[in-house]
Amino acid sequence: MVKHIVTWKLKNENKSENAVKIKELLKELKSKINYIKELEVGINENGGEYDIILITSFNDYDDLKSYDINEDHCKVKDFIKNCVISRVAIDYTV
């Protein structure tokens, strides 16, 4: 199993609204992309450097690569790119 974890720091403009929208869009991907085995999204409620975290699981790196180029996922990525200052991601095998 492969874990894919991403965190984003959002721009201050419409930060709260964008965080909620990003969370909704990401959660919808679970029902649209069948090779996502697990998906969890959280909004940081205690401040800190990053505002949102995404934790996903895939069977293997091929599924993760397919996810990365999936049309539905790309639409969400395009929205997120307009809202963020920075992004950090890590992928690892469990």
C-alpha positions as CSV (number, residue, x, y, z in Angstrom):
1,M,0.0,0.0,0.0
2,V,1.2,3.5,-0.8
3,K,0.4,6.5,1.3
4,H,0.3,10.0,-0.3
5,I,0.2,12.9,2.1
6,V,-0.1,16.5,1.0
7,T,-0.3,19.7,3.1
8,W,-1.0,23.2,1.8
9,K,-0.6,26.7,3.1
10,L,-3.4,28.9,1.8
11,K,-3.3,32.5,0.8
12,N,-5.0,34.8,3.3
13,E,-7.6,36.0,0.8
14,N,-10.8,34.0,1.4
15,K,-8.7,31.5,3.4
16,S,-11.6,30.0,5.5
17,E,-13.9,29.7,2.5
18,N,-11.2,28.2,0.3
19,A,-10.3,25.7,3.0
20,V,-13.8,24.4,3.2
21,K,-14.2,24.3,-0.6
22,I,-10.9,22.4,-1.0
23,K,-11.9,19.9,1.6
24,E,-15.3,19.3,-0.1
25,L,-13.7,18.9,-3.5
26,L,-11.0,16.5,-2.3
27,K,-13.6,14.4,-0.4
28,E,-15.7,14.1,-3.5
29,L,-12.8,12.4,-5.3
30,K,-13.2,9.2,-3.2
31,S,-16.5,8.5,-5.0
32,K,-15.2,9.4,-8.4
33,I,-11.8,7.6,-8.5
34,N,-12.2,3.9,-7.6
35,Y,-8.5,3.3,-7.0
36,I,-8.4,5.6,-4.0
37,K,-8.5,3.1,-1.1
38,E,-8.6,5.7,1.7
39,L,-9.0,9.4,1.8
40,E,-8.9,11.8,4.7
41,V,-8.9,15.6,4.6
42,G,-8.4,17.9,7.6
43,I,-8.4,21.6,8.1
44,N,-5.9,22.8,10.7
45,E,-7.9,24.3,13.6
46,N,-5.0,25.3,15.8
47,G,-2.9,27.6,13.6
48,G,0.5,26.6,12.4
49,E,2.4,26.6,9.2
50,Y,0.0,24.6,7.0
51,D,-3.8,24.9,6.7
52,I,-5.0,21.7,5.1
53,I,-3.8,18.1,5.0
54,L,-4.8,15.3,2.6
55,I,-4.0,11.7,3.4
56,T,-4.7,9.1,0.7
57,S,-3.9,5.4,0.2
58,F,-3.4,3.5,-3.0
59,N,-2.6,-0.1,-3.8
60,D,0.6,0.8,-5.5
61,Y,2.5,3.6,-7.2
62,D,0.8,2.9,-10.6
63,D,-2.5,3.8,-9.0
64,L,-1.0,6.9,-7.5
65,K,0.4,7.9,-10.9
66,S,-3.1,7.3,-12.5
67,Y,-4.6,9.5,-9.7
68,D,-2.2,12.3,-10.5
69,I,-3.3,12.5,-14.1
70,N,-7.0,11.7,-13.5
71,E,-9.3,14.4,-15.0
72,D,-11.4,14.9,-11.9
73,H,-8.2,15.2,-9.8
74,C,-6.7,17.6,-12.2
75,K,-9.7,19.9,-11.9
76,V,-9.3,19.9,-8.1
77,K,-5.6,20.6,-8.4
78,D,-6.3,23.6,-10.7
79,F,-8.6,25.1,-8.1
80,I,-6.1,24.4,-5.3
81,K,-3.2,26.0,-7.2
82,N,-5.0,29.3,-7.2
83,C,-5.5,29.3,-3.4
84,V,-2.1,28.2,-2.1
85,I,1.2,29.7,-1.2
86,S,3.0,26.5,-0.7
87,R,2.6,22.7,-0.8
88,V,4.5,19.8,0.7
89,A,4.0,16.2,-0.3
90,I,5.4,12.8,0.7
91,D,4.7,9.3,-0.7
92,Y,5.8,6.1,1.0
93,T,5.1,2.4,1.1
94,V,3.4,0.9,4.1
